[in-house]
């Protein structure tokens, strides 16, 4: 493990609560995660977050809190179990910091263990909500935001982001570190002769996803805009698997230039978040953020992994629509 903690690890320890040992190990780039199959610790950490993001946010279950190291779940249970005694109505342990009735209770109630539990958890959630502002690194901001939303999920009304339907089970499509290979080529208009690309658009005909077919794993796609999945904001440059029957989609149009179709994203049966791609981070910061994963891309001769911008993929997608 490195001598210096990753900024994300430090921020959570200082402002919120220490992350789980597994996440700390990954973010600190332990050599076990810097393998050909895993890529790097940062990449692997986004795979771990994906395990949570693909599940609905439950208002009362505490599964999502496993992201942290031995966090005080007993206090949360008491907050829910003893609410009636304290004349409160709390339907979820999430968003306690934004509850007017809880703020009022804390301000007026006499000192008690129950009040202390509420103070503890409202402060923790408030700090989590503000954490991204303390991050200096681009890659840290993304992870902080994803973890924030796993704990404190967002809505369409708050974000105005496209909401994705989630697949009911994990697909067979993999998320190996070389998945960017074909997306990088597509960004430079280098598409295999047998290759196809499908563009999923929103109700304003803006490209949201680009899917590749007959190029590596089928039915893997990359997001071209931020999206919302189970209350979690996911940045452009996220890798997904999709499932749908293209023949059953009537409202689709052939691409202007390449094989494949333009079709509405909401005709897709479901999506499954796999991980962040290196394209989620701006070119100047990729080597720092993805370390050995990025080095693998360079060593394996991927097409311009250090200079290609996500905007180039967006331009390819847009040119199939116009």
C-alpha positions as CSV (number, residue, x, y, z in Angstrom):
1,X,0.0,0.0,0.0
2,X,1.2,3.5,-0.8
3,X,2.8,5.7,1.8
4,X,0.3,8.4,1.2
5,X,-3.5,7.9,1.3
6,X,-5.5,8.8,-1.8
7,X,-7.3,12.1,-1.4
8,X,-10.6,10.3,-1.3
9,X,-9.5,8.1,1.6
10,X,-8.3,11.1,3.6
11,X,-11.4,13.2,2.9
12,X,-13.8,10.5,4.1
13,X,-11.7,9.8,7.2
14,X,-11.5,13.5,8.1
15,X,-15.0,14.7,7.3
16,X,-17.4,11.7,7.2
17,X,-16.3,8.3,8.3
18,X,-13.5,5.9,7.2
19,X,-14.3,3.9,4.1
20,X,-14.2,0.1,4.2
21,X,-10.8,-1.5,4.2
22,X,-11.4,-3.0,0.8
23,X,-12.1,0.4,-0.8
24,X,-9.2,2.0,1.1
25,X,-6.9,-0.7,-0.3
26,X,-8.1,-0.2,-3.8
27,X,-8.0,3.6,-3.8
28,X,-4.5,3.5,-2.3
29,X,-3.5,1.4,-5.3
30,X,-2.4,-1.8,-3.5
31,X,-0.4,-3.9,-6.0
32,X,-3.0,-6.7,-5.8
33,X,-5.4,-4.4,-7.7
34,X,-2.9,-3.3,-10.3
35,X,-3.2,-6.4,-12.5
36,X,-3.9,-7.0,-16.2
37,X,-7.4,-8.2,-15.3
38,X,-8.3,-5.5,-12.8
39,X,-6.5,-2.5,-14.3
40,X,-5.9,-0.4,-11.2
41,X,-7.3,0.2,-7.8
42,X,-9.3,3.2,-8.9
43,X,-11.0,1.2,-11.7
44,X,-11.6,-1.6,-9.3
45,X,-13.2,0.8,-6.7
46,X,-15.7,1.9,-9.3
47,X,-16.6,-1.8,-9.9
48,X,-17.2,-2.2,-6.2
49,X,-19.5,0.9,-6.2
50,X,-21.3,-0.6,-9.2
51,X,-22.4,-3.5,-7.0
52,X,-24.3,-1.0,-4.9
53,X,-25.4,1.4,-7.7
54,X,-27.2,-1.4,-9.6
55,X,-29.5,-2.1,-6.6
56,X,-32.5,0.1,-5.7
57,X,-31.9,2.4,-2.7
58,X,-33.9,0.9,0.2
59,X,-35.2,3.4,2.6
60,X,-34.7,1.3,5.8
61,X,-32.1,-1.4,5.0
62,X,-28.5,-0.6,5.9
63,X,-26.7,-2.5,3.1
64,X,-25.2,0.6,1.5
65,X,-23.4,1.5,4.8
66,X,-21.1,-1.4,4.2
67,X,-19.1,1.1,2.1
68,X,-17.8,2.4,5.5
69,X,-15.6,0.8,8.1
70,X,-17.7,-0.3,11.1
71,X,-20.1,2.6,11.0
72,X,-22.5,2.9,13.9
73,X,-25.6,1.3,12.4
74,X,-27.1,0.6,15.9
75,X,-27.6,4.3,16.4
76,X,-29.6,4.5,13.1
77,X,-31.7,1.5,14.2
78,X,-32.5,3.3,17.4
79,X,-33.4,6.5,15.5
80,X,-36.0,4.5,13.5
81,X,-37.2,2.2,16.4
82,X,-37.7,5.0,18.9
83,X,-39.2,7.7,16.7
84,X,-42.8,7.3,17.9
85,X,-41.7,7.7,21.5
86,X,-40.1,11.0,20.5
87,X,-43.1,12.1,18.5
88,X,-41.3,11.9,15.2
89,X,-42.3,10.3,11.9
90,X,-39.2,9.1,10.1
91,X,-39.7,6.8,7.0
92,X,-36.0,6.4,6.2
93,X,-32.6,6.8,7.7
94,X,-31.5,8.7,4.6
95,X,-31.7,12.5,4.3
96,X,-32.1,13.0,8.0
97,X,-30.1,16.2,7.6
98,X,-32.8,17.7,5.4
99,X,-35.7,16.9,7.7
100,X,-37.4,20.0,9.2
101,X,-39.0,18.0,12.0
102,X,-35.6,16.5,13.0
103,X,-33.9,19.9,12.9
104,X,-36.7,21.3,15.1
105,X,-36.4,18.3,17.5
106,X,-32.7,18.7,17.9
107,X,-33.1,22.4,18.7
108,X,-35.8,21.9,21.4
109,X,-35.3,18.4,22.9
110,X,-33.4,17.9,26.1
111,X,-30.1,16.0,26.1
112,X,-30.5,12.3,25.6
113,X,-28.9,9.4,23.8
114,X,-31.6,9.6,21.1
115,X,-30.9,13.3,20.5
116,X,-27.2,12.6,20.3
117,X,-27.8,9.8,17.7
118,X,-29.7,12.3,15.6
119,X,-27.0,15.0,15.9
120,X,-24.4,12.4,15.0
121,X,-26.1,11.2,11.9
122,X,-27.5,14.5,10.6
123,X,-24.0,16.0,10.9
124,X,-22.5,13.0,9.1
125,X,-25.0,13.3,6.2
126,X,-24.5,17.0,6.0
127,X,-20.7,16.5,5.8
128,X,-21.1,13.8,3.1
129,X,-23.3,16.1,1.1
130,X,-20.6,18.8,1.2
131,X,-17.6,16.5,0.8
132,X,-17.0,16.9,-3.0
133,X,-16.3,20.6,-2.4
134,X,-13.2,19.7,-0.4
135,X,-11.8,17.5,-3.2
136,X,-9.1,19.0,-5.4
137,X,-8.7,16.1,-7.8
138,X,-11.1,15.5,-10.6
139,X,-11.2,11.8,-10.0
140,X,-11.9,12.3,-6.3
141,X,-14.9,14.5,-7.0
142,X,-16.5,11.7,-9.1
143,X,-16.1,9.0,-6.4
144,X,-17.2,11.4,-3.6
145,X,-20.3,12.2,-5.6
146,X,-21.1,8.6,-6.3
147,X,-20.8,7.5,-2.7
148,X,-22.8,10.6,-1.6
149,X,-25.7,9.5,-3.8
150,X,-25.6,5.8,-2.8
151,X,-26.2,7.0,0.8
152,X,-28.3,10.1,-0.1
153,X,-30.0,9.3,-3.4
154,X,-31.1,12.0,-5.8
155,X,-34.2,12.4,-7.9
156,X,-35.0,13.5,-11.4
157,X,-36.5,16.7,-10.0
158,X,-33.2,17.5,-8.2
159,X,-30.9,16.7,-11.1
160,X,-32.9,16.8,-14.3
161,X,-30.9,13.8,-15.5
162,X,-32.2,10.9,-17.6
163,X,-33.2,8.1,-15.3
164,X,-32.2,4.6,-16.3
165,X,-34.2,1.4,-15.9
166,X,-32.0,-1.3,-14.2
167,X,-31.6,-4.8,-15.4
168,X,-32.9,-7.4,-12.9
169,X,-29.7,-9.4,-12.9
170,X,-26.1,-8.9,-13.8
171,X,-25.4,-9.6,-17.5
172,X,-22.6,-11.7,-18.9
173,X,-20.8,-8.7,-20.5
174,X,-17.5,-8.1,-18.8
175,X,-15.7,-4.9,-17.8
176,X,-12.1,-5.8,-18.4
177,X,-9.6,-2.9,-18.6
178,X,-9.4,-3.2,-22.4
179,X,-13.0,-2.4,-22.9
180,X,-12.1,1.2,-24.0
181,X,-10.2,-0.3,-27.0
182,X,-13.0,0.0,-29.5
183,X,-14.6,3.1,-28.0
184,X,-11.3,4.9,-28.5
185,X,-11.2,3.7,-32.2
186,X,-14.8,4.8,-32.7
187,X,-13.9,8.3,-31.4
188,X,-11.5,8.5,-34.3
189,X,-14.0,7.1,-36.8
190,X,-12.0,3.8,-37.0
191,X,-14.9,1.3,-37.0
192,X,-14.3,-2.4,-38.0
193,X,-15.9,-3.4,-41.3
194,X,-18.3,-5.7,-39.5
195,X,-18.8,-3.3,-36.6
196,X,-22.0,-1.5,-35.8
197,X,-22.8,1.4,-33.4
198,X,-26.2,2.2,-31.9
199,X,-27.0,5.6,-30.6
200,X,-29.6,5.9,-27.8
201,X,-31.2,9.3,-27.6
202,X,-33.4,11.2,-25.2
203,X,-36.7,12.9,-26.0
204,X,-34.9,15.9,-27.3
205,X,-32.9,13.6,-29.7
206,X,-29.7,14.2,-27.8
207,X,-27.2,11.2,-27.8
208,X,-27.1,9.7,-24.3
209,X,-25.3,6.4,-25.1
210,X,-23.2,4.9,-27.8
211,X,-23.3,1.1,-28.0
212,X,-20.9,-1.0,-30.0
213,X,-21.7,-4.3,-31.7
214,X,-19.4,-6.9,-33.3
215,X,-16.4,-5.2,-31.7
216,X,-15.4,-7.1,-28.5
217,X,-18.3,-7.7,-26.1
218,X,-21.7,-7.0,-27.7
219,X,-24.2,-4.8,-25.8
220,X,-21.7,-2.7,-23.9
221,X,-22.2,1.0,-24.2
222,X,-20.7,4.2,-22.9
223,X,-22.6,7.1,-21.5
224,X,-22.2,10.4,-23.4
225,X,-24.0,12.5,-20.8
226,X,-24.4,12.2,-17.0
227,X,-27.3,9.9,-16.1
228,X,-29.2,8.9,-13.0
229,X,-29.4,5.2,-11.9
230,X,-31.2,4.2,-8.7
231,X,-30.7,7.7,-7.3
232,X,-27.0,7.9,-8.2
233,X,-25.5,10.4,-10.6
234,X,-23.1,8.7,-13.0
235,X,-20.8,10.8,-15.2
236,X,-20.4,10.8,-18.9
237,X,-17.8,8.1,-19.7
238,X,-19.4,5.4,-17.6
239,X,-19.5,1.8,-19.0
240,X,-22.8,0.0,-19.1
241,X,-24.2,-3.3,-20.4
242,X,-27.7,-3.2,-22.0
243,X,-30.4,-5.6,-22.8
244,X,-33.1,-5.2,-25.4
245,X,-34.6,-6.7,-28.6
246,X,-33.6,-4.3,-31.4
247,X,-36.1,-5.9,-33.8
248,X,-38.9,-5.1,-31.5
249,X,-38.1,-1.4,-31.4
250,X,-40.2,0.3,-34.0
251,X,-39.1,3.9,-33.4
252,X,-35.6,3.6,-34.7
253,X,-33.7,5.1,-37.7
254,X,-30.6,4.0,-39.5
255,X,-27.4,5.9,-38.7
256,X,-26.4,8.5,-41.3
257,X,-22.9,7.1,-41.7
258,X,-22.2,3.8,-40.0
259,X,-24.1,0.5,-39.6
260,X,-26.5,0.6,-36.7
261,X,-29.5,2.6,-35.5
262,X,-30.5,5.7,-33.6
263,X,-33.2,4.7,-31.1
264,X,-34.8,6.1,-28.0
265,X,-33.1,5.2,-24.7
266,X,-36.4,4.5,-23.0
267,X,-37.1,1.7,-25.4
268,X,-34.2,-0.2,-23.8
269,X,-35.3,-2.9,-21.3
270,X,-32.5,-2.1,-18.8
271,X,-29.0,-1.0,-18.1
272,X,-26.3,-2.4,-15.8
273,X,-23.5,-0.1,-14.7
274,X,-20.1,-1.8,-14.9
275,X,-17.4,0.8,-14.0
276,X,-16.0,4.2,-15.0
277,X,-13.9,4.2,-18.2
278,X,-10.7,6.2,-18.5
279,X,-12.7,8.6,-20.8
280,X,-14.7,9.7,-17.7
281,X,-11.6,11.7,-16.7
282,X,-10.1,14.5,-18.8
283,X,-7.0,13.5,-20.8
284,X,-4.6,15.5,-18.7
285,X,-5.6,13.7,-15.5
286,X,-6.0,10.1,-16.8
287,X,-2.5,8.9,-16.0
288,X,-2.8,10.1,-12.5
289,X,-6.3,8.8,-11.9
290,X,-6.0,5.4,-13.6
291,X,-2.2,4.7,-13.1
292,X,-1.5,1.1,-14.2
293,X,-4.8,0.8,-16.1
294,X,-3.8,3.8,-18.2
295,X,-0.3,2.4,-18.6
296,X,-1.8,-0.9,-19.9
297,X,-3.7,1.0,-22.5
298,X,-0.6,2.7,-23.7
299,X,1.5,-0.5,-23.7
300,X,-1.2,-2.4,-25.6
301,X,-1.3,0.2,-28.3
302,X,-4.8,1.5,-27.8
303,X,-5.7,4.4,-30.0
304,X,-4.6,7.6,-28.4
305,X,-5.7,6.9,-24.8
306,X,-3.9,9.9,-23.5
307,X,-5.4,12.5,-25.8
308,X,-8.8,11.2,-27.0
309,X,-11.7,13.2,-25.5
310,X,-15.2,12.1,-24.8
311,X,-16.5,14.9,-27.0
312,X,-15.1,13.1,-30.0
313,X,-17.4,10.2,-29.2
314,X,-20.3,12.6,-28.8
315,X,-19.5,14.1,-32.2
316,X,-19.5,10.7,-33.8
317,X,-22.9,10.0,-32.2
318,X,-24.3,13.3,-33.1
319,X,-23.2,12.9,-36.8
320,X,-25.4,9.8,-37.0
321,X,-28.5,11.7,-36.0
322,X,-28.2,14.9,-38.0
